Amino acid sequence: DECFAYNQLTSIHLNDGLVNIGTWAFGCNMDLKSIDIPATCETIGEGILYGCNSLEEINMYPVTPPAINGEISEVRTLVINVPEESLDAYRSIPSLAGYDIRPMDIEAESVVLDRGEVILAVGESVTLTATVLPENTTDKTVAWSTSDASVAIVDNNGTVMAVALGEAAITAECGAASVVCKVSVTENGGLTNTVSDTMSIVSDGGTIRISGVPSNERVR
């Protein structure tokens, strides 16, 4: 109890693994604005944030609401952010009555592309697919950009068009997370837009049919 009370903390992030928070644990941290309660927390003591008059928000990560033994703060204007699927459960807790309880924004932790590198000829294009993680990220909007528009351009759908010989980096970004795909534009290229799982090559000896070649690969 009162283990971090009467300090000058401005924000607190408690790591996963913490199970219990004692009575008045962070009381009278007058400059404290936010605190993160980890997903593993099971019990919260009374008045853990009493006297924290600058408090603006509490981020509650437990999907199953912890047992809260009394009022946690006298600051009634603070916002309590909770997992969206647990919103009703938190709002039904008597000791949290009167607080502004909202669904939590889940930030993107990473962006994954289906390709790390592509080779194109001038005029060729390919559409990159970006996956934002975790799956429950609140805003999965991906912003696309190129390091050199004179070599390769990209639109809002991740479609890359080769403009001139050279190299460019295509970046897919969601929030603070981003990933890069290297684009090389060469004379021969490396991708086609043929929608087929077979292709034919004409040689001096006749026609050779090759099966099982992915539709986005060029056989050289």
C-alpha positions as CSV (number, residue, x, y, z in Angstrom):
1,D,0.0,0.0,0.0
2,E,1.1,3.6,-0.7
3,C,4.2,2.2,-2.4
4,F,4.4,5.1,-4.9
5,A,2.4,7.7,-3.1
6,Y,3.6,11.3,-2.6
7,N,6.0,11.4,-5.6
8,Q,6.2,13.6,-8.7
9,L,5.2,11.1,-11.3
10,T,3.6,12.4,-14.5
11,S,2.7,9.1,-16.1
12,I,2.7,5.4,-15.0
13,H,2.9,2.3,-17.1
14,L,2.5,-0.9,-15.2
15,N,3.8,-4.1,-17.0
16,D,1.9,-7.3,-17.5
17,G,2.4,-9.7,-14.6
18,L,1.2,-7.3,-12.0
19,V,-1.9,-8.8,-10.3
20,N,-2.7,-6.6,-7.3
21,I,-2.6,-2.9,-6.7
22,G,-2.8,-1.9,-3.1
23,T,-4.7,0.9,-1.3
24,W,-3.5,4.4,-2.1
25,A,-0.7,3.0,-4.2
26,F,-0.2,6.1,-6.2
27,G,-2.0,8.7,-4.1
28,C,-1.0,12.4,-4.0
29,N,1.1,12.3,-7.2
30,M,-0.1,15.9,-8.0
31,D,1.3,16.0,-11.5
32,L,0.1,12.5,-12.6
33,K,-1.9,12.7,-15.8
34,S,-2.2,9.1,-17.0
35,I,-1.8,5.5,-15.8
36,D,-1.9,2.2,-17.6
37,I,-3.4,-0.8,-15.7
38,P,-2.0,-4.0,-17.2
39,A,-4.2,-6.8,-18.6
40,T,-3.1,-9.2,-15.8
41,C,-4.4,-7.0,-13.0
42,E,-7.1,-8.7,-10.8
43,T,-7.6,-6.4,-7.8
44,I,-7.4,-2.7,-7.3
45,G,-7.4,-1.2,-3.8
46,E,-9.4,1.8,-2.7
47,G,-8.1,5.3,-3.4
48,I,-5.2,4.2,-5.6
49,L,-5.2,7.6,-7.3
50,Y,-6.6,9.9,-4.5
51,G,-5.0,13.3,-4.5
52,C,-3.8,13.0,-8.1
53,N,-5.6,16.2,-9.0
54,S,-4.1,16.5,-12.6
55,L,-5.3,13.0,-13.6
56,E,-6.8,12.9,-17.1
57,E,-7.1,9.3,-18.1
58,I,-6.8,5.7,-16.9
59,N,-6.1,3.0,-19.5
60,M,-7.6,-0.3,-18.2
61,Y,-6.3,-3.2,-20.2
62,P,-7.9,-6.2,-18.4
63,V,-10.6,-7.8,-20.5
64,T,-12.2,-9.1,-17.3
65,P,-12.6,-6.1,-15.0
66,P,-10.5,-6.4,-11.9
67,A,-12.2,-6.3,-8.5
68,I,-12.2,-2.6,-7.4
69,N,-12.4,-2.1,-3.7
70,G,-13.9,1.3,-3.5
71,E,-13.6,4.6,-5.3
72,I,-10.2,5.0,-7.1
73,S,-10.1,8.8,-7.5
74,E,-12.0,11.8,-6.6
75,V,-11.3,13.4,-10.0
76,R,-14.7,12.9,-11.7
77,T,-13.6,14.5,-15.0
78,L,-11.1,11.8,-15.9
79,V,-11.6,9.4,-18.8
80,I,-11.3,5.6,-18.2
81,N,-10.5,3.7,-21.4
82,V,-11.3,0.0,-21.5
83,P,-11.3,-2.8,-24.1
84,E,-14.3,-2.3,-26.3
85,E,-15.7,-5.8,-25.7
86,S,-15.7,-5.1,-21.9
87,L,-17.3,-1.7,-22.0
88,D,-20.7,-2.8,-20.5
89,A,-18.9,-4.8,-17.8
90,Y,-16.9,-1.8,-16.6
91,R,-19.8,0.5,-16.8
92,S,-21.8,-1.8,-14.5
93,I,-19.2,-1.6,-11.7
94,P,-20.7,0.6,-8.8
95,S,-17.3,2.1,-7.8
96,L,-16.8,3.4,-11.4
97,A,-20.2,5.0,-11.6
98,G,-20.0,8.6,-12.7
99,Y,-16.7,8.3,-14.6
100,D,-16.5,8.8,-18.4
101,I,-15.8,5.2,-19.5
102,R,-14.9,4.8,-23.2
103,P,-13.8,2.1,-25.6
104,M,-10.1,2.0,-25.9
105,D,-8.3,2.9,-29.1
106,I,-6.0,0.0,-30.0
107,E,-2.9,1.3,-31.8
108,A,-1.2,-0.6,-34.6
109,E,1.9,-2.5,-33.4
110,S,3.2,-3.6,-36.8
111,V,2.4,-3.6,-40.6
112,V,3.3,-6.7,-42.7
113,L,3.5,-6.7,-46.5
114,D,3.0,-9.7,-48.7
115,R,6.2,-8.8,-50.5
116,G,9.5,-7.5,-49.2
117,E,11.0,-6.8,-52.6
118,V,9.7,-6.6,-56.2
119,I,11.4,-6.2,-59.6
120,L,9.5,-4.4,-62.4
121,A,10.0,-3.3,-65.9
122,V,9.1,0.3,-66.8
123,G,5.3,0.5,-67.2
124,E,4.7,-2.6,-65.1
125,S,2.7,-2.5,-61.9
126,V,2.0,-4.7,-58.8
127,T,-0.4,-4.3,-55.9
128,L,1.0,-4.8,-52.5
129,T,-1.1,-6.1,-49.7
130,A,-0.6,-4.7,-46.2
131,T,-1.8,-6.4,-43.0
132,V,-2.1,-4.3,-39.8
133,L,-1.5,-6.0,-36.5
134,P,-3.0,-6.7,-34.0
135,E,-6.3,-7.6,-35.7
136,N,-8.3,-5.5,-33.4
137,T,-6.5,-2.3,-34.2
138,T,-9.0,0.5,-34.0
139,D,-7.9,2.4,-37.1
140,K,-6.3,0.2,-39.8
141,T,-5.9,3.0,-42.4
142,V,-2.6,2.5,-44.3
143,A,-0.8,5.4,-45.8
144,W,1.5,4.6,-48.8
145,S,4.5,6.6,-49.9
146,T,7.5,6.3,-52.2
147,S,11.1,7.4,-51.7
148,D,11.5,8.3,-55.3
149,A,8.5,9.1,-57.5
150,S,10.7,9.4,-60.5
151,V,11.4,5.7,-60.3
152,A,8.2,4.2,-58.9
153,I,4.8,5.7,-57.7
154,V,2.2,4.2,-55.4
155,D,-1.5,4.9,-55.0
156,N,-3.8,4.8,-51.9
157,N,-4.5,1.1,-52.6
158,G,-0.9,0.0,-52.6
159,T,-0.6,-0.3,-56.4
160,V,3.0,0.4,-57.4
161,M,3.8,1.6,-61.0
162,A,7.3,1.5,-62.4
163,V,8.2,4.8,-64.0
164,A,11.9,4.7,-64.8
165,L,15.0,2.5,-64.2
166,G,16.3,2.6,-60.7
167,E,15.4,1.8,-57.1
168,A,12.8,3.1,-54.7
169,A,11.4,2.2,-51.3
170,I,7.7,1.9,-50.9
171,T,6.5,2.5,-47.3
172,A,3.2,1.3,-45.8
173,E,2.4,3.2,-42.6
174,C,-0.3,2.8,-40.0
175,G,0.0,5.1,-37.0
176,A,3.5,4.6,-35.6
177,A,4.1,1.3,-37.3
178,S,5.6,1.0,-40.8
179,V,7.2,-1.4,-43.2
180,V,9.2,-1.0,-46.5
181,C,9.2,-2.8,-49.8
182,K,12.2,-2.4,-52.1
183,V,11.3,-1.8,-55.7
184,S,13.9,-2.3,-58.4
185,V,13.0,-1.2,-61.9
186,T,15.1,-3.0,-64.6
187,E,15.0,-3.4,-68.3
188,N,13.7,-7.0,-68.1
189,G,11.5,-6.6,-65.0
190,G,10.4,-9.5,-62.9
191,L,6.6,-9.4,-62.6
192,T,3.8,-9.6,-65.1
193,N,0.0,-9.1,-64.7
194,T,-1.0,-12.3,-66.5
195,V,-3.8,-14.0,-64.7
196,S,-2.9,-17.7,-65.4
197,D,-1.3,-20.7,-63.8
198,T,0.4,-21.8,-67.0
199,M,2.6,-20.2,-69.7
200,S,4.2,-21.1,-72.9
201,I,7.8,-20.5,-74.1
202,V,8.6,-20.8,-77.8
203,S,12.0,-22.2,-78.5
204,D,13.9,-23.3,-81.6
205,G,12.7,-26.8,-81.0
206,G,9.0,-26.0,-80.7
207,T,6.7,-25.1,-77.9
208,I,7.5,-25.9,-74.3
209,R,4.5,-25.7,-71.9
210,I,5.4,-25.0,-68.2
211,S,2.7,-25.7,-65.6
212,G,2.4,-24.4,-62.0
213,V,4.2,-21.0,-62.5
214,P,2.6,-18.4,-60.2
215,S,0.8,-15.8,-62.2
216,N,2.9,-12.9,-60.9
217,E,6.3,-14.5,-61.8
218,R,8.3,-14.1,-65.0
219,V,10.2,-17.1,-66.3
220,R,13.6,-16.2,-67.7
